[in-house]
């Protein structure tokens, strides 16, 4: 397994006093040469100052970025014009200390909404980080961006001679259309900003926009990719598949580290009238507090799943609906169990990169056929609901629409974490 970053990038993670715990809270990602850049951002209307800053920066200079500076502990959100000034000050301070050209550093923030960024602490952190920059500093950087995360999220892929490295943070306030999550992905592949942006949007839709922990969409979400081009050109289709696979890896790591989570749940809707209908239905199941608490309690209350599909807005004919559950990430045999989504896209076994493991399960149990319950074993169903990893498959029998969303259960610990987030 790869565990090294693309040449030309250096990383650092340091403590500058933004977190009350004294843990590392500022990260730097720096390229030795200008990068093509692309990003996706939160759709929350209260977009944080760093999001607004980076949107403007990328529209102005998509092919000249050199660095990203990230702080954790304070979100710099809902801070008005002063917050925009702070975001700009964070970027220009980094550019000055790192001796980079103006308008070549992006910024990201995560943490508590409302407070102003103490730029004196941020500046001190950037100075510390500048002295610590190394190719091996990616682990420190991944730790420094965490908030309620219990562990860092990192992933690596290789495409021909090019490497990809990604790090992400996120554990709560996670919902499709981005979440309280930040991610920076770097590669030494040579890609134009436009092509990179198209690839990233498709990758994010299939990964970060297909997860949910609690149904809340944050103000700060950003996924950014930088490509410095030192490895030369790559096959675009293969690179796009690897980027999507890396994003899916990071997204699933976020769900597995969901605040208070004890279950990892794959929700797959097949046979919907359209792909958009399939996504509506899958997201409704993944976001339902009643579904999530049923999984937490190991209670095979499957009616909550079909109820969520029914109110999702997707077209439904109850007489055609079927429901299966399985331990792991499996699905019914005639649903191509054992074949991963990435494998369907083409040449992923040619040595270019290693995709995520294919869906698998030791057992699949059908609960509903034609909208009515079957004579299944309640003990067996409850046992599957109590597994650490569970797959839910809903078939609507109306068309070819398919979607997969990953989520987790909702536990007492989630309330404890969020009830005392600032203390």
C-alpha positions in Angstrom: 0.0 0.0 0.0 1.3 3.5 -0.9 2.1 5.7 2.0 4.1 8.5 0.4 3.1 11.8 -1.1 3.6 13.3 -4.6 7.0 14.9 -5.1 7.1 18.7 -4.9 4.6 19.0 -2.0 5.6 19.6 1.7 3.4 19.5 4.8 3.3 20.6 8.4 1.0 20.5 11.3 1.5 22.6 14.5 -0.3 24.0 17.6 -0.9 27.7 17.7 -3.4 27.9 20.5 -6.8 27.9 18.7 -7.9 24.7 20.4 -8.5 24.8 24.1 -6.9 21.3 24.4 -3.6 22.6 23.1 -3.6 20.1 20.3 -2.2 20.8 16.8 -4.6 23.2 15.1 -2.9 24.6 12.0 -1.7 22.8 8.9 0.2 23.9 5.8 0.3 22.3 2.4 2.9 23.9 0.1 3.9 23.1 -3.5 7.4 23.9 -4.8 5.8 25.1 -8.1 2.5 26.6 -9.3 -0.5 24.2 -9.4 -3.6 23.8 -11.3 -6.4 24.0 -8.8 -10.1 23.1 -8.5 -12.5 22.9 -5.6 -16.1 22.2 -4.5 -17.7 24.1 -1.7 -20.6 24.0 0.7 -24.1 25.0 -0.6 -25.0 26.5 2.8 -26.2 30.1 2.2 -24.2 31.2 5.3 -20.9 30.3 3.6 -17.9 31.0 5.8 -15.3 33.6 4.9 -12.7 31.1 3.8 -15.1 29.6 1.3 -15.9 33.1 -0.1 -12.2 33.9 -0.3 -11.3 30.7 -2.0 -14.1 30.9 -4.6 -12.9 34.3 -5.6 -9.3 33.2 -5.6 -9.9 30.2 -7.9 -12.1 32.1 -10.3 -9.2 34.6 -10.6 -6.2 32.3 -10.6 -7.0 28.6 -11.2 -3.5 27.8 -12.4 -1.2 29.5 -10.0 -1.8 28.2 -6.4 1.1 27.3 -4.3 -0.3 26.6 -0.8 -3.2 26.0 1.5 -3.3 27.0 5.1 -5.9 25.4 7.3 -6.9 26.2 10.9 -9.1 24.1 13.2 -10.9 25.3 16.3 -12.5 28.5 14.9 -14.6 28.4 11.7 -14.5 32.1 10.7 -18.1 31.7 9.8 -21.0 34.3 10.3 -18.3 36.9 10.9 -19.2 39.4 8.2 -16.8 41.7 6.5 -14.3 41.4 9.4 -14.2 37.7 8.8 -13.4 38.2 5.1 -10.6 40.5 6.1 -9.3 37.8 8.5 -9.4 35.2 5.7 -7.5 37.5 3.4 -5.1 38.3 6.2 -4.5 34.6 6.9 -3.6 34.1 3.2 -1.4 37.1 2.8 0.4 36.3 6.0 1.2 32.8 4.7 2.3 34.2 1.4 4.7 36.5 3.1 6.2 34.0 5.5 6.5 31.3 2.8 7.8 33.9 0.2 5.1 33.1 -2.3 3.5 35.3 -4.9 0.4 37.3 -4.0 -2.9 35.5 -4.4 -1.3 32.1 -4.4 -2.5 30.7 -1.1 -5.9 29.3 -0.3 -7.4 29.2 3.2 -9.7 26.8 5.1 -11.1 26.9 8.6 -13.2 24.6 10.7 -14.5 24.8 14.3 -16.9 26.9 16.2 -19.1 29.3 14.2 -19.1 33.0 15.3 -15.8 33.9 16.9 -13.2 36.0 15.1 -9.8 34.4 14.1 -7.0 35.6 16.3 -4.6 36.5 13.5 -1.6 36.9 15.9 -1.9 33.2 16.9 -2.5 32.2 13.3 0.7 34.1 12.2 2.7 32.4 14.9 1.4 29.0 13.8 2.3 29.7 10.2 5.9 30.7 11.2 6.2 27.5 13.2 4.8 25.4 10.3 7.0 27.0 7.8 10.0 25.8 9.7 8.6 22.3 9.9 7.6 21.7 6.3 8.7 18.3 5.0 7.4 15.7 2.5 6.9 13.5 5.5 4.8 16.1 7.4 1.5 14.8 6.0 0.6 12.9 9.1 1.1 16.0 11.3 -1.0 18.0 8.8 -3.8 15.4 8.9 -3.9 15.5 12.7 -3.9 19.3 12.8 -7.1 19.7 10.9 -9.2 17.5 13.2 -12.0 18.8 15.5 -14.2 16.1 16.9 -12.5 13.5 14.8 -11.0 10.6 16.7 -8.5 9.8 14.0 -7.0 11.4 10.9 -8.3 10.5 7.4 -5.7 10.0 4.7 -5.6 8.0 1.4 -3.1 7.4 -1.4 -3.4 6.3 -5.1 -1.1 5.9 -8.0 -2.0 6.4 -11.7 0.9 5.5 -14.0 3.8 7.6 -12.8 1.6 10.0 -11.0 0.7 9.9 -7.3 -2.3 11.2 -5.4 -2.5 12.0 -1.7 -5.6 13.2 0.1 -6.4 14.1 3.7 -9.8 15.0 5.2 -11.4 15.9 8.4 -15.0 15.4 9.5 -17.1 13.4 12.0 -20.2 15.4 12.6 -22.4 18.0 10.8 -22.1 15.7 7.8 -24.8 15.7 5.1 -24.9 15.3 1.3 -24.0 18.5 -0.6 -20.9 18.7 1.6 -20.7 18.7 5.3 -18.4 19.9 8.2 -15.6 18.5 6.4 -12.4 19.8 4.7 -10.3 17.9 2.3 -7.1 18.7 0.4 -5.9 16.4 -2.4 -2.6 16.8 -4.1 -1.1 15.2 -7.2 1.9 15.5 -9.4 -0.1 14.7 -12.5 -0.3 17.4 -15.2 -3.9 18.5 -15.7 -5.6 21.7 -16.9 -7.8 23.4 -14.3 -10.9 22.9 -16.3 -10.4 19.2 -16.7 -9.4 18.9 -13.1 -12.6 20.7 -12.0 -14.8 18.4 -14.0 -13.1 15.3 -12.5 -13.4 16.6 -9.0 -17.1 17.5 -9.3 -17.9 14.0 -10.5 -15.8 12.5 -7.8 -17.4 14.6 -5.0 -20.9 13.8 -6.2 -20.1 10.0 -5.9 -18.3 10.3 -2.6 -18.5 13.3 -0.2 -22.0 14.2 -1.5 -23.1 10.6 -0.8 -22.5 10.4 2.9 -24.5 11.5 5.9 -23.9 11.4 9.7 -26.6 13.7 11.0 -28.3 15.6 8.2 -26.6 19.0 8.9 -24.8 20.8 6.2 -22.0 23.0 7.4 -20.9 26.5 6.5 -17.2 25.7 5.7 -17.1 22.6 3.6 -14.3 22.5 1.0 -12.7 19.9 -1.1 -9.7 21.2 -3.0 -7.2 19.5 -5.4 -3.9 20.8 -6.4 -1.9 19.4 -9.4 1.7 20.5 -9.8 2.4 18.6 -13.1 5.8 17.2 -12.3 4.9 13.6 -13.3 3.6 14.7 -16.7 0.3 13.8 -18.4 -1.8 10.9 -17.4 -4.7 9.0 -18.9 -7.6 11.2 -18.0 -10.2 8.4 -17.6 -7.9 6.4 -15.4 -7.0 9.4 -13.3 -10.7 10.4 -12.9 -11.4 6.9 -11.6 -8.5 7.0 -9.2 -9.6 10.4 -7.9 -13.2 9.2 -7.4 -11.9 6.1 -5.6 -9.6 8.2 -3.3 -12.5 10.5 -2.5 -14.8 7.6 -1.7 -12.1 6.2 0.6 -11.9 9.5 2.5 -15.7 9.9 2.6 -16.2 6.4 4.0 -13.5 7.1 6.6 -15.5 10.2 7.7 -18.7 8.1 8.2 -16.8 5.4 10.0 -15.6 8.1 12.4 -19.0 9.7 12.7 -19.6 11.3 16.1 -20.7 8.5 18.4 -21.1 6.1 15.6 -21.2 2.3 16.3 -22.4 1.1 12.9 -21.3 1.8 9.3 -24.3 1.5 7.0 -24.4 1.2 3.2 -27.8 2.2 1.7 -28.3 1.2 -1.9 -31.5 1.9 -3.9 -31.9 0.1 -7.2 -34.6 0.1 -9.9 -35.7 3.7 -9.3 -37.4 5.6 -12.1 -34.2 7.7 -12.4 -30.8 8.2 -10.8 -32.1 11.4 -9.1 -35.0 9.4 -7.6 -32.6 6.7 -6.4 -30.5 9.4 -4.7 -33.6 11.0 -3.1 -34.7 7.6 -1.6 -31.2 6.6 -0.5 -30.6 9.9 1.2 -33.9 9.8 3.0 -33.1 6.5 4.5 -29.6 7.6 5.4 -30.8 10.8 7.1 -33.8 9.3 9.0 -33.2 9.6 12.8 -35.7 6.7 13.2 -33.7 4.5 10.9 -30.4 5.4 12.4 -31.6 4.8 16.0 -33.1 1.5 15.0 -29.6 0.4 13.8 -28.1 1.7 17.0 -30.4 -0.4 19.1 -30.1 -3.5 16.8 -33.8 -3.3 16.3 -34.9 -4.7 12.8 -37.7 -2.2 12.5 -37.5 -2.2 8.7 -40.8 -0.3 8.3 -38.8 2.9 9.1 -36.7 2.2 6.0 -39.7 1.9 3.6 -41.4 4.9 5.3 -38.3 7.0 4.5 -38.3 5.9 0.9 -42.1 6.7 0.8 -41.6 10.3 1.9 -38.4 10.9 0.0 -40.1 12.4 -3.1 -39.0 9.5 -5.3 -41.6 7.7 -7.4 -42.7 4.5 -5.6 -45.1 1.6 -6.4 -45.4 -0.3 -3.1 -46.5 -3.4 -4.9 -43.1 -3.6 -6.6 -40.8 -2.8 -3.7 -38.3 -5.2 -2.1 -36.0 -4.9 0.8 -32.8 -6.8 1.7 -30.3 -6.5 4.6 -26.9 -8.0 4.9 -23.9 -7.8 7.2 -20.9 -6.0 5.6 -21.4 -4.1 2.4 -23.1 -6.8 0.4 -26.3 -6.9 -1.7 -28.5 -9.5 -3.3 -26.7 -11.8 -5.8 -28.6 -10.6 -8.8 -27.5 -7.1 -7.8 -24.0 -7.9 -8.9 -22.6 -8.6 -5.4 -18.9 -8.8 -5.5 -18.6 -6.1 -8.2 -17.5 -2.7 -7.0 -18.8 0.5 -8.5 -15.3 1.4 -9.6 -14.8 -1.9 -11.3 -17.7 -1.2 -13.6 -16.0 1.9 -14.9 -13.1 0.1 -16.7 -9.4 -0.6 -16.3 -8.9 -0.5 -12.6 -7.1 -3.8 -12.3 -4.3 -2.9 -14.7 -1.9 -1.9 -12.0 -2.6 1.8 -12.2 -4.2 1.9 -8.7 -6.0 -0.3 -6.2 -9.7 0.5 -5.8 -11.7 0.0 -2.7 -12.7 -3.6 -1.9 -15.7 -4.9 -3.8 -19.0 -5.2 -1.9 -19.2 -8.4 0.0 -21.3 -10.3 2.5 -21.5 -13.7 4.0 -25.3 -13.6 4.0 -28.2 -11.6 2.5 -31.6 -11.7 4.1 -34.7 -10.5 2.2 -37.3 -8.9 4.4 -39.9 -7.6 2.0 -41.2 -8.6 -1.5 -44.0 -6.8 -3.3 -44.2 -4.3 -0.5 -45.1 -7.0 2.0 -43.1 -8.8 4.7 -41.8 -12.2 4.1 -41.5 -15.1 6.6 -38.0 -14.2 7.8 -36.4 -14.9 11.1 -36.8 -12.0 13.5 -33.7 -13.2 15.4 -31.7 -13.3 12.2 -32.8 -9.8 11.1 -32.0 -8.3 14.5 -28.6 -10.0 14.5 -27.8 -8.3 11.1 -29.1 -4.9 12.4 -26.6 -5.3 15.3 -23.6 -5.8 13.1 -20.8 -3.2 12.9 -21.3 -3.0 9.2 -24.7 -3.3 7.5 -25.9 -3.1 3.9 -29.5 -2.1 3.1 -30.8 -2.7 -0.5 -34.1 -1.3 -1.6 -35.4 -2.3 -5.0 -38.3 -0.2 -6.5 -38.8 -2.0 -9.7 -39.6 1.1 -11.8 -36.5 1.7 -13.9 -32.7 1.7 -14.0 -31.9 4.3 -11.4 -29.2 3.3 -8.9 -27.6 5.2 -6.0 -25.5 4.4 -3.0 -25.2 6.5 0.2 -23.1 5.7 3.3 -24.2 6.6 6.7 -23.9 5.6 10.4 -26.2 5.1 13.4 -27.3 7.8 15.9 -26.2 7.0 19.4 -26.3 8.6 22.9 -22.7 9.6 22.4 -23.6 11.9 19.5 -25.8 13.9 21.8 -23.0 14.0 24.4 -20.4 15.2 21.9 -22.6 17.9 20.4 -24.2 19.0 23.7 -20.8 20.0 25.0 -19.0 20.9 21.8 -17.8 24.3 23.0 -16.9 23.1 26.5 
